[in-house]
Amino acid sequence: MVRRADVIRTCVGCRNRASASELLRVVANPETPATGVRLVPDPARKLPGRGAHVHPAPECLEQARRRRAFKRALRLSSEPDLTAVADFLA
């Protein structure tokens, strides 16, 4: 039997590589143009769209916010709202 290798992803906050099962996938959920884009946590890794991965730790989320990493990783035109992800991690 062939054993599958574990998928490796990079955390957009701390830039460390880890198994995809150790990271939280985050996807962009476009809302009305007035409110911009809201990031939604995807723990089941099944939501459609481009995803970014972050360690489930407030420190990595804060680093990603300071570096504007979600905007680059998800190819967004404006800064996204991280409220839902921060609430999920709390």
Secondary structure, 3 states (H helix, E strand, C coil): CCCCCCCEEECCCCCCEEEHHHCEEEEEEECCCCCCEEEEEECCCCCCCCEEEECCCHHHHHHHHHHCHHHHHCCCCCCCECHHHHHHHC
